[in-house]
Amino acid sequence: MAQRLDAGSANRHRLELYSAGEQPLTFLAPEIRAALNNRLSRVSIGVPRMLVDALAERLRLTGFDDLSVWDLFLQNDMDQLSGVVHREALTLGNSYVTVWDKITVETAHQMVTMEDPGTRETVAGFKRWETDKTTEGVLYLPNTIVRLRANQTGATTQGFEVVDELENPLGVVPVVRFKNSDRLLGEGVSAMEPVLSLTDALTKLTTDMLTSSEYSARPRRWATGVELAERDVLDDEGNPTGETEAVNPFGENDRMMISEAADSKFGQLQGADLAAYQNAINVIMRQISAVSGLPEHMLGIGGDNPTSADAMRSSESALTAKAEAKQSQFGRSWEQVARLAIAARDGVDPASVSVSAQWADPATRSVAQEADAVVKLFSAGLLSQRFALKRLGYSDAEVREIIAN
């Protein structure tokens, strides 16, 4: 389990760099870096983080069909931390929730699970973290919870000793994995993965545009028939060596150039047109939109913003479909968390608990239009008050408070 945790560390580190906009600068020739005096070390393109944010904002867990389960979630701040679970899974491919005396959120940097290849049920979970002086670990098994410790920092697979061992009355591993994948086999995949190479290409084009802007986009002046100025050559200590060199008599910031020579001529070179870079960047942006589902108005291309709420919903249909698919994937995991929470509270078999997760509508909507439609359905007797409030996006706790008042 510890080896599996270490195996994905390099990829997780790479994903964290892209998420933070600190990925290495790609496609930059050493000559260009030297020409810029190493001032342009990295260009931050935030498309990967934008994709994660756009999906996570549409994954709002609002409750369960069993109201007592939502009370457990509120006691453990899961109404707020559920968004952290989704962001971790979308960024790193996996995130975890443990259920014991309380419900806690875990990151893929510290936790890993193992599934039975036949039943695909979780058969073990392992968490490892460091303190100032030790490396701590917990092994979660169906019948036992084992606490481990290594009296050194940085321990990976060696040096651990059993510190404590507890009986697990649940009969199942109290760890639930949130796997971001639409495939049956394989590990979870970051939602950013399809756009990473395109982000590198976008970074390259942006870097080229900035380099061209620095050196060729600004108009350059020229002069002929002008005698060059002489300047003393200095040694390493700043003292004259007795030699001279010819230099441009006009400074970079001179607003006027004057010459007494009759044959002097002055002119200006046209600055480079950067429109070609804009066109190339738009091509990459449209490819990003196609593979990610991000609408063009979010990426700053395609002209003006949608003119109405209906037009915005239409432009975001692909992104909404992706969010609905994520709700189906993560909904099963949240239902497993709920079953474990009820089993821990009531002392029952988790398999005997039936519960269903409920989500807010992931589509961008006009509040006025949605409220008007719900009021009409409620007035016609087609919807109950509780269902109407849920349709408007209120959580179970908010629904109960509204009905009570």
Secondary structure as UniProt FT lines:
FT   HELIX           2..7
FT   HELIX           9..20
FT   HELIX           30..35
FT   TURN            36..38
FT   HELIX           47..56
FT   TURN            57..58
FT   STRAND          61..64
FT   HELIX           67..75
FT   TURN            76..77
FT   HELIX           78..92
FT   STRAND          94..99
FT   STRAND          103..107
FT   TURN            108..110
FT   STRAND          111..115
FT   TURN            117..119
FT   STRAND          122..130
FT   STRAND          135..140
FT   STRAND          144..150
FT   TURN            153..154
FT   STRAND          161..167
FT   TURN            169..170
FT   STRAND          175..179
FT   TURN            191..192
FT   HELIX           193..215
FT   STRAND          220..224
FT   STRAND          229..234
FT   TURN            236..237
FT   STRAND          240..247
FT   TURN            252..253
FT   TURN            262..263
FT   STRAND          265..269
FT   HELIX           275..292
FT   TURN            296..300
FT   HELIX           309..315
FT   HELIX           317..346
FT   HELIX           350..352
FT   STRAND          357..359
FT   HELIX           367..379
FT   TURN            380..381
FT   HELIX           385..391
FT   TURN            392..393
FT   HELIX           396..404
//
